[in-house]
Every structure is written in structure tokens, then in C-alpha cells.
Amino acid sequence: MSQETLGQLIHRLRTEKKIGVRELGRMVEVTGVHISAIEKDKSTPSPELLRKIALKLNADVDTLMNRAKQIDPEVIKVIRKNPYAVNDFLRSAKKLKKEQWATMKKEAEKLLDKNK
């Protein structure tokens, strides 16, 4: 089975929540026509708009960003703030397995908790 397109995914999430096209447009400050074009894969939303849509539909931002082949602006800020550290880290971690990434995420969260 092929993966849903970004537009199909947004359409499904919106209809599951029983939100109209114009209503979602108002919620994210664009027109219903723009939402319709996104759902028909005729327009690709900006990362900022995609984040708003994800939040209003209670969807995973990273899933929508991935479908749009975009990077979350928050991630870009982290990379720009620490370009060498992030690049070095990603290069050294590129062969990690899914479970190892999950472990690393937990460890990073522990470090953040210690910093509070």
C-alpha cells in the first residue's frame, strides 16, 4: 500500500475531526481555498503553516514535515545555533538503529531535566 500524500493526510485528519475546509483555514489564518489546494497536493504549505495545521489537527508536526519533505524551523534553529556539534553528532550517529535513537532521545530528555 502506498503512503498517503501530505494533502491526503491533512484531508483525512481534518475530516476525522469533523472540521470544514474554511474552518481549518480560519484556524490557521489562511483561506479555505488554500487549504483545499494543499489537500489536493496543488500547493505545498510553508513550514510555519504546516506547524499551525499540525497543532490545530492534533497531528505530529514531524510526520507532516516529513510528508512535505521539509524541516521544522525549530530544528533549523538548533542546527544554526550549534552547527558543528549537530553535524558531528549526526555523522557519528548515522548508523544507529531505531531502538538506539529512542535510547538517545531518552538520555537527552534526562539531560534537559537535570538542567532545570
Secondary structure, 3 states (H helix, E strand, C coil): CCCCCHHHHHHHHHHHCCCCHHHHHHHHCCCHHHHHHHHCCCCCCCHHHHHHHHHHCCCCHHHHHHHCCCCCHHHHHHHHHCHHHHHHHHHHHCCCCHHHHHHHHHHHHHHHHHHC
